[in-house]
């Protein structure tokens, strides 16, 4: 019983991680298509400099 709950929990975590990676990639691609690669990279540089 406990092992099945843990395996379902682990599977859910892995699927959630893959979904987060794909959603993040989709957001990045949409931003690059909308703004262009130079604007996207300069925004990332600016964000890094603020830290």
C-alpha positions as CSV (number, residue, x, y, z in Angstrom):
1,X,0.0,0.0,0.0
2,X,2.7,2.5,1.0
3,X,4.9,1.6,-1.9
4,X,2.1,2.1,-4.4
5,X,1.4,5.5,-2.9
6,X,5.1,6.5,-3.1
7,X,5.4,5.3,-6.6
8,X,2.3,7.3,-7.7
9,X,3.7,10.3,-5.9
10,X,7.1,9.9,-7.6
11,X,5.4,9.5,-11.0
12,X,3.4,12.6,-10.4
13,X,6.5,14.5,-9.5
14,X,8.4,13.4,-12.6
15,X,5.4,14.2,-14.9
16,X,5.1,17.6,-13.3
17,X,8.8,18.3,-13.9
18,X,8.5,17.3,-17.5
19,X,5.4,19.5,-17.9
20,X,7.2,22.4,-16.3
21,X,10.1,22.0,-18.7
22,X,7.9,21.9,-21.8
23,X,5.8,24.9,-20.6
24,X,8.9,26.9,-19.9
25,X,10.3,26.0,-23.4
26,X,7.0,27.0,-25.0
27,X,7.0,30.3,-23.2
28,X,10.6,31.0,-24.3
29,X,9.8,30.1,-27.9
30,X,6.7,32.3,-27.9
31,X,8.7,35.2,-26.5
32,X,11.5,34.7,-29.1
33,X,9.0,34.6,-31.9
34,X,7.1,37.7,-30.6
35,X,10.1,39.9,-29.6
36,X,13.0,38.4,-31.5
37,X,16.1,36.7,-30.1
38,X,18.1,39.9,-29.4
39,X,15.3,41.5,-27.3
40,X,14.9,38.2,-25.4
41,X,18.6,37.8,-24.7
42,X,19.1,41.5,-23.7
43,X,16.1,41.1,-21.3
44,X,17.8,38.1,-19.7
45,X,21.1,40.0,-19.4
46,X,19.4,43.0,-17.8
47,X,17.6,40.7,-15.3
48,X,20.9,39.0,-14.4
49,X,22.6,42.4,-13.9
50,X,19.9,43.4,-11.5
51,X,20.7,40.5,-9.2
